[in-house]
C-alpha cells in the first residue's frame, strides 16, 4: 500500500466514524420520544460498517484468491433499528399512555450512547493522527527528493 492508499483508508474511516457520531447524537436527541411520525416510540438506530474492497490492480490480484480479499477502507453499509424490547412505564396521565396507563419509551440507554460516542470520537482521533503521519511522510519524502 502506498502513502496515498493510507490516506484513502484513513479518510474512509473518518467519514464512517462521523456517521456513527451523528447516529449516536440522533439517538440521544430522541431518548424520550414517545411519538414518532411513523407511530409509536423511537427505536434506537445502529450503524453497520462494511469493509470496502481494493480497487484496480490489487483487486484483480485478490480475485485470484477470493479468501484473501483485503479491505481498503470502511464505509457505512446501512443504518438499522435496534430490535431490543422497548421499555414501558406506568404513567396514566401521559398523553401517549395506552388504555392500561403504560407509556412505551425508546430503547435508548444514555450510558451506552455516550460509550459509543466516545468510541467514535477516539476512532476519529486515531484516524486523524494517521492522516497527519502520512502527510508528514509525504512532506519528508518531497524534502529528500528536492
C-alpha atoms as an extended CHARMM CRD file, in Angstrom:
* protein
*
       146  EXT
         1         1  UNK       CA              0.0000000000        0.0000000000        0.0000000000  PROA      1               0.0000000000
         2         2  UNK       CA              1.3480000000        3.4040000000       -0.9170000000  PROA      2               0.0000000000
         3         3  UNK       CA              1.0890000000        6.6100000000        1.0930000000  PROA      3               0.0000000000
         4         4  UNK       CA             -1.9710000000        7.7800000000       -0.7990000000  PROA      4               0.0000000000
         5         5  UNK       CA             -3.6210000000        4.4320000000       -0.1020000000  PROA      5               0.0000000000
         6         6  UNK       CA             -3.0900000000        5.0700000000        3.5950000000  PROA      6               0.0000000000
         7         7  UNK       CA             -4.8260000000        8.4180000000        3.2000000000  PROA      7               0.0000000000
         8         8  UNK       CA             -7.7320000000        6.7080000000        1.3960000000  PROA      8               0.0000000000
         9         9  UNK       CA             -8.1830000000        4.1430000000        4.1610000000  PROA      9               0.0000000000
        10        10  UNK       CA             -7.9950000000        6.6960000000        6.9580000000  PROA      10              0.0000000000
        11        11  UNK       CA            -10.2410000000        9.1270000000        5.0740000000  PROA      11              0.0000000000
        12        12  UNK       CA            -12.9140000000        6.4850000000        4.6440000000  PROA      12              0.0000000000
        13        13  UNK       CA            -12.7340000000        5.6910000000        8.3540000000  PROA      13              0.0000000000
        14        14  UNK       CA            -13.1100000000        9.3870000000        9.2130000000  PROA      14              0.0000000000
        15        15  UNK       CA            -16.3260000000        9.5440000000        7.1810000000  PROA      15              0.0000000000
        16        16  UNK       CA            -17.6980000000        6.3390000000        8.6870000000  PROA      16              0.0000000000
        17        17  UNK       CA            -16.9870000000        7.4780000000       12.2500000000  PROA      17              0.0000000000
        18        18  UNK       CA            -18.6420000000       10.8150000000       11.5320000000  PROA      18              0.0000000000
        19        19  UNK       CA            -21.8140000000        8.9120000000       10.5570000000  PROA      19              0.0000000000
        20        20  UNK       CA            -21.5710000000        6.8490000000       13.7160000000  PROA      20              0.0000000000
        21        21  UNK       CA            -21.3420000000       10.0130000000       15.8360000000  PROA      21              0.0000000000
        22        22  UNK       CA            -24.3410000000       11.5420000000       14.0290000000  PROA      22              0.0000000000
        23        23  UNK       CA            -26.4620000000        8.4380000000       14.6440000000  PROA      23              0.0000000000
        24        24  UNK       CA            -25.4960000000        8.4530000000       18.3320000000  PROA      24              0.0000000000
        25        25  UNK       CA            -26.4590000000       12.1380000000       18.5030000000  PROA      25              0.0000000000
        26        26  UNK       CA            -29.8500000000       11.3670000000       16.9470000000  PROA      26              0.0000000000
        27        27  UNK       CA            -30.3660000000        8.5640000000       19.4570000000  PROA      27              0.0000000000
        28        28  UNK       CA            -29.5630000000       10.8820000000       22.3610000000  PROA      28              0.0000000000
        29        29  UNK       CA            -31.8640000000       13.5890000000       20.9810000000  PROA      29              0.0000000000
        30        30  UNK       CA            -34.7350000000       11.0910000000       20.8030000000  PROA      30              0.0000000000
        31        31  UNK       CA            -34.0910000000        9.3380000000       24.1290000000  PROA      31              0.0000000000
        32        32  UNK       CA            -37.5180000000       10.3920000000       25.4310000000  PROA      32              0.0000000000
        33        33  UNK       CA            -39.5050000000       10.4820000000       22.1710000000  PROA      33              0.0000000000
        34        34  UNK       CA            -42.6890000000        8.5010000000       22.7010000000  PROA      34              0.0000000000
        35        35  UNK       CA            -44.4380000000        9.5600000000       19.4930000000  PROA      35              0.0000000000
        36        36  UNK       CA            -42.8380000000        9.4800000000       16.0310000000  PROA      36              0.0000000000
        37        37  UNK       CA            -44.3640000000       10.2870000000       12.6200000000  PROA      37              0.0000000000
        38        38  UNK       CA            -44.3110000000        6.5400000000       11.8770000000  PROA      38              0.0000000000
        39        39  UNK       CA            -46.2190000000        5.8880000000       15.0780000000  PROA      39              0.0000000000
        40        40  UNK       CA            -45.0290000000        4.5560000000       18.3960000000  PROA      40              0.0000000000
        41        41  UNK       CA            -41.8380000000        5.2310000000       20.2760000000  PROA      41              0.0000000000
        42        42  UNK       CA            -38.4510000000        5.9630000000       18.7050000000  PROA      42              0.0000000000
        43        43  UNK       CA            -36.2500000000        2.9290000000       18.0570000000  PROA      43              0.0000000000
        44        44  UNK       CA            -32.5210000000        3.2090000000       18.6510000000  PROA      44              0.0000000000
        45        45  UNK       CA            -30.5150000000        3.2940000000       15.4030000000  PROA      45              0.0000000000
        46        46  UNK       CA            -27.2760000000        1.4010000000       14.8250000000  PROA      46              0.0000000000
        47        47  UNK       CA            -24.6180000000        1.8970000000       12.1510000000  PROA      47              0.0000000000
        48        48  UNK       CA            -23.3620000000       -1.1760000000       10.3010000000  PROA      48              0.0000000000
        49        49  UNK       CA            -19.9020000000       -0.7700000000        8.7770000000  PROA      49              0.0000000000
        50        50  UNK       CA            -18.6260000000       -2.6670000000        5.7720000000  PROA      50              0.0000000000
        51        51  UNK       CA            -15.0770000000       -3.0340000000        4.5460000000  PROA      51              0.0000000000
        52        52  UNK       CA            -14.5330000000       -1.6180000000        1.0620000000  PROA      52              0.0000000000
        53        53  UNK       CA            -12.6360000000       -3.9010000000       -1.2950000000  PROA      53              0.0000000000
        54        54  UNK       CA             -9.4530000000       -2.8450000000       -3.0120000000  PROA      54              0.0000000000
        55        55  UNK       CA             -9.7770000000       -1.0280000000       -6.2900000000  PROA      55              0.0000000000
        56        56  UNK       CA             -7.9020000000       -1.5680000000       -9.5430000000  PROA      56              0.0000000000
        57        57  UNK       CA             -4.9680000000       -3.9330000000       -9.7630000000  PROA      57              0.0000000000
        58        58  UNK       CA             -4.8290000000       -5.1640000000       -6.1530000000  PROA      58              0.0000000000
        59        59  UNK       CA             -8.4660000000       -6.2000000000       -6.5090000000  PROA      59              0.0000000000
        60        60  UNK       CA             -7.6050000000       -8.2240000000       -9.5960000000  PROA      60              0.0000000000
        61        61  UNK       CA             -4.8560000000       -9.9780000000       -7.6840000000  PROA      61              0.0000000000
        62        62  UNK       CA             -7.1640000000      -10.5900000000       -4.7330000000  PROA      62              0.0000000000
        63        63  UNK       CA             -9.7920000000      -12.1020000000       -7.0520000000  PROA      63              0.0000000000
        64        64  UNK       CA             -7.3500000000      -14.8810000000       -7.8860000000  PROA      64              0.0000000000
        65        65  UNK       CA             -7.5790000000      -15.9290000000       -4.2600000000  PROA      65              0.0000000000
        66        66  UNK       CA            -11.0810000000      -14.9110000000       -3.0380000000  PROA      66              0.0000000000
        67        67  UNK       CA            -10.2540000000      -15.8810000000        0.5350000000  PROA      67              0.0000000000
        68        68  UNK       CA             -7.6060000000      -13.1590000000        0.6530000000  PROA      68              0.0000000000
        69        69  UNK       CA             -9.6600000000      -10.0450000000       -0.1560000000  PROA      69              0.0000000000
        70        70  UNK       CA             -8.0970000000       -7.1590000000        1.6990000000  PROA      70              0.0000000000
        71        71  UNK       CA            -10.3820000000       -4.2730000000        2.6380000000  PROA      71              0.0000000000
        72        72  UNK       CA             -9.1610000000       -0.8660000000        1.5150000000  PROA      72              0.0000000000
        73        73  UNK       CA            -11.2410000000        1.1990000000        3.8330000000  PROA      73              0.0000000000
        74        74  UNK       CA            -14.5910000000        1.1950000000        5.5050000000  PROA      74              0.0000000000
        75        75  UNK       CA            -17.9890000000        2.5970000000        4.6420000000  PROA      75              0.0000000000
        76        76  UNK       CA            -21.4170000000        2.7240000000        6.2010000000  PROA      76              0.0000000000
        77        77  UNK       CA            -23.3150000000       -0.2660000000        4.8370000000  PROA      77              0.0000000000
        78        78  UNK       CA            -26.6550000000        0.5990000000        6.3950000000  PROA      78              0.0000000000
        79        79  UNK       CA            -28.3500000000        2.0550000000        9.4280000000  PROA      79              0.0000000000
        80        80  UNK       CA            -30.6300000000       -0.4080000000       11.1830000000  PROA      80              0.0000000000
        81        81  UNK       CA            -33.0890000000       -0.1370000000       14.0350000000  PROA      81              0.0000000000
        82        82  UNK       CA            -32.2170000000       -1.8560000000       17.2880000000  PROA      82              0.0000000000
        83        83  UNK       CA            -34.7790000000       -4.6090000000       17.8470000000  PROA      83              0.0000000000
        84        84  UNK       CA            -34.3430000000       -4.8440000000       21.6010000000  PROA      84              0.0000000000
        85        85  UNK       CA            -37.6030000000       -4.5120000000       23.5460000000  PROA      85              0.0000000000
        86        86  UNK       CA            -38.9410000000       -1.0590000000       24.2960000000  PROA      86              0.0000000000
        87        87  UNK       CA            -39.3280000000       -0.2810000000       27.9900000000  PROA      87              0.0000000000
        88        88  UNK       CA            -42.7880000000        0.5060000000       29.3330000000  PROA      88              0.0000000000
        89        89  UNK       CA            -43.5800000000        2.6770000000       32.3360000000  PROA      89              0.0000000000
        90        90  UNK       CA            -46.8230000000        3.1350000000       34.1830000000  PROA      90              0.0000000000
        91        91  UNK       CA            -47.7740000000        6.7910000000       33.7040000000  PROA      91              0.0000000000
        92        92  UNK       CA            -51.5780000000        7.0310000000       33.3890000000  PROA      92              0.0000000000
        93        93  UNK       CA            -51.5340000000       10.8460000000       32.9880000000  PROA      93              0.0000000000
        94        94  UNK       CA            -49.1680000000       10.8160000000       29.9860000000  PROA      94              0.0000000000
        95        95  UNK       CA            -50.8090000000       11.7820000000       26.6420000000  PROA      95              0.0000000000
        96        96  UNK       CA            -49.2700000000        8.7060000000       24.9470000000  PROA      96              0.0000000000
        97        97  UNK       CA            -50.3990000000        6.2290000000       27.6120000000  PROA      97              0.0000000000
        98        98  UNK       CA            -52.3440000000        3.2240000000       26.3880000000  PROA      98              0.0000000000
        99        99  UNK       CA            -55.6660000000        2.0750000000       27.8660000000  PROA      99              0.0000000000
       100       100  UNK       CA            -53.8570000000        0.3490000000       30.7550000000  PROA      100             0.0000000000
       101       101  UNK       CA            -51.8870000000        3.5330000000       31.5670000000  PROA      101             0.0000000000
       102       102  UNK       CA            -48.4980000000        2.3570000000       30.2460000000  PROA      102             0.0000000000
       103       103  UNK       CA            -46.2340000000        4.5110000000       28.0510000000  PROA      103             0.0000000000
       104       104  UNK       CA            -43.7350000000        2.8860000000       25.6860000000  PROA      104             0.0000000000
       105       105  UNK       CA            -40.3650000000        4.6440000000       25.7310000000  PROA      105             0.0000000000
       106       106  UNK       CA            -37.4240000000        4.3750000000       23.2850000000  PROA      106             0.0000000000
       107       107  UNK       CA            -34.8070000000        1.6690000000       23.8550000000  PROA      107             0.0000000000
       108       108  UNK       CA            -32.0800000000        4.3060000000       24.1300000000  PROA      108             0.0000000000
       109       109  UNK       CA            -29.7250000000        3.9520000000       27.0820000000  PROA      109             0.0000000000
       110       110  UNK       CA            -27.7830000000        7.2250000000       27.5320000000  PROA      110             0.0000000000
       111       111  UNK       CA            -24.8150000000        5.4190000000       29.1130000000  PROA      111             0.0000000000
       112       112  UNK       CA            -24.4970000000        3.0820000000       26.1250000000  PROA      112             0.0000000000
       113       113  UNK       CA            -24.8500000000        6.0010000000       23.7230000000  PROA      113             0.0000000000
       114       114  UNK       CA            -22.1270000000        8.0060000000       25.4800000000  PROA      114             0.0000000000
       115       115  UNK       CA            -19.8390000000        4.9720000000       25.4170000000  PROA      115             0.0000000000
       116       116  UNK       CA            -20.4980000000        4.5300000000       21.7070000000  PROA      116             0.0000000000
       117       117  UNK       CA            -19.8900000000        8.2330000000       21.1150000000  PROA      117             0.0000000000
       118       118  UNK       CA            -16.5750000000        8.1060000000       22.9910000000  PROA      118             0.0000000000
       119       119  UNK       CA            -15.5550000000        5.1290000000       20.8380000000  PROA      119             0.0000000000
       120       120  UNK       CA            -16.4470000000        7.0320000000       17.6710000000  PROA      120             0.0000000000
       121       121  UNK       CA            -14.5470000000       10.1170000000       18.8220000000  PROA      121             0.0000000000
       122       122  UNK       CA            -11.4960000000        8.0700000000       19.7720000000  PROA      122             0.0000000000
       123       123  UNK       CA            -11.5020000000        6.2300000000       16.4140000000  PROA      123             0.0000000000
       124       124  UNK       CA            -11.8700000000        9.5700000000       14.6400000000  PROA      124             0.0000000000
       125       125  UNK       CA             -8.8770000000       10.9720000000       16.5410000000  PROA      125             0.0000000000
       126       126  UNK       CA             -6.7400000000        7.9330000000       15.7350000000  PROA      126             0.0000000000
       127       127  UNK       CA             -7.5430000000        8.1550000000       12.0280000000  PROA      127             0.0000000000
       128       128  UNK       CA             -6.8710000000       11.8950000000       12.0160000000  PROA      128             0.0000000000
       129       129  UNK       CA             -3.4630000000       11.1460000000       13.5910000000  PROA      129             0.0000000000
       130       130  UNK       CA             -2.8120000000        8.5240000000       10.8910000000  PROA      130             0.0000000000
       131       131  UNK       CA             -3.6440000000       11.0820000000        8.1810000000  PROA      131             0.0000000000
       132       132  UNK       CA             -1.2550000000       13.5680000000        9.8020000000  PROA      132             0.0000000000
       133       133  UNK       CA              1.5110000000       10.9260000000        9.9650000000  PROA      133             0.0000000000
       134       134  UNK       CA              1.0320000000       10.0600000000        6.2810000000  PROA      134             0.0000000000
       135       135  UNK       CA              1.0850000000       13.7500000000        5.4090000000  PROA      135             0.0000000000
       136       136  UNK       CA              4.3500000000       14.1850000000        7.3170000000  PROA      136             0.0000000000
       137       137  UNK       CA              5.8780000000       11.1960000000        5.4900000000  PROA      137             0.0000000000
       138       138  UNK       CA              4.8840000000       12.6710000000        2.1320000000  PROA      138             0.0000000000
       139       139  UNK       CA              6.3830000000       16.0480000000        3.0600000000  PROA      139             0.0000000000
       140       140  UNK       CA              9.6250000000       14.4470000000        4.2410000000  PROA      140             0.0000000000
       141       141  UNK       CA              9.8070000000       12.3870000000        1.0450000000  PROA      141             0.0000000000
       142       142  UNK       CA              9.4380000000       15.5550000000       -1.0140000000  PROA      142             0.0000000000
       143       143  UNK       CA             12.1720000000       17.2560000000        1.0070000000  PROA      143             0.0000000000
       144       144  UNK       CA             14.5320000000       14.3270000000        0.4010000000  PROA      144             0.0000000000
       145       145  UNK       CA             13.8150000000       14.4160000000       -3.3410000000  PROA      145             0.0000000000
       146       146  UNK       CA             14.3210000000       18.1780000000       -3.6540000000  PROA      146             0.0000000000
